Amino acid sequence: MRIRRKAGRRDKALNNYPGLVFGDLLLAEQAVRQKRSGGGWRQLAVEIGCGKGRFVAEMATRQPGTLFVAVEMEAEVLFHAAEKIIAAGCENVALIAADAARLPDIIPPGQVDVIYLNFSDPWPKARHSKRRLTSPGFLRIYHRLLARTGRLVMKTDNRPLFEFSLQNLAGEGWQLLTVGWDYSFRDNPDDAETEYEHRFRELGTAIMRLAAAPGTGWQPVSSCKSAADADGGPSGCHPAPAGPFRMSRPGGWQSGPSERCGSHH
Ligand SMILES: C[S@@+](CC[C@H](N)C(=O)[O-])C[C@H]1O[C@@H](n2cnc3c(N)ncnc32)[C@H](O)[C@@H]1O
């Protein structure tokens, strides 16, 4: 019975939102290409594992100058995300039912300004470590997708996953921009709360956040405050550790305009 209900919700999500929800990679690739060329959006952001879509709906509303592509491998939850996007009146979103590993089939290399990983599944067993969204295989995919000044932003409540991510970013030669071990999104106007984050914050759980860049289009910075400013000002920020990590700031990153979705176009 549960499986039938899940299949029903999956069909509902995939069939009822033409132009917003895509289950077919070829159609998704075409849609993103067309939206990019026709929409006049200045930035391209990708959220991986968007779940029920609270984050992408809020961010797309706040940043109408950015096209948001959200991928989620559990298609049935995209029903909730689609309803939120429609309620917000946002045209700058594409919701794609796909594994993040398929992103290179949807977006050409070097096009993405920011990739968000919000409360990714921790996959605690060692034999599942390749499924973690900050394993080296996924980091290489992100590197390929990101523009020269692009960045990866990750939030989690899971310390082992956070430490695993820091290790892999160092191992893959990424530059760490900010690290927050007890991060409050309220201090960051360029961030929004996710469904999981809301639950964890109510429980008083510390949230960790990092921003990192793979490329060379970044200048070093000397203090946490500068890096936080460059990245929208997360609190609970600490300077990145010495050694393989280096503090730096983006050159050329601009956050989206402040008007709401409905005023775009
Ligand atoms: C713990 S939930 C967090 C949902 C949401 N980001 C939030 O913070 O409320 C993680 C989500 O990531 C999705 N996910 C995990 N691995 C994925 C992958 N490889 N590609 C796409 N989505 C993935 C899961 O299906 C799940 O919906």
The ligand as an ORCA input file, in Angstrom:
! r2SCAN-3c Opt
* xyz 0 1
  C      18.070     14.682      4.619
  S      17.191     15.205      3.227
  C      17.339     16.996      3.298
  C      16.299     17.690      2.472
  C      16.436     19.221      2.397
  N      17.669     19.590      1.719
  C      16.383     19.861      3.747
  O      17.429     20.327      4.237
  O      15.302     19.927      4.340
  C      18.336     14.807      1.921
  C      17.684     14.795      0.560
  O      18.693     14.604     -0.417
  C      18.204     13.707     -1.401
  N      19.380     13.074     -2.029
  C      20.289     12.273     -1.427
  N      21.230     11.884     -2.311
  C      20.913     12.474     -3.493
  C      21.500     12.431     -4.781
  N      22.596     11.707     -5.037
  N      20.924     13.141     -5.768
  C      19.786     13.868     -5.533
  N      19.180     13.922     -4.333
  C      19.741     13.237     -3.313
  C      17.333     12.746     -0.615
  O      16.401     12.086     -1.440
  C      16.681     13.666      0.387
  O      15.463     14.201     -0.086
*
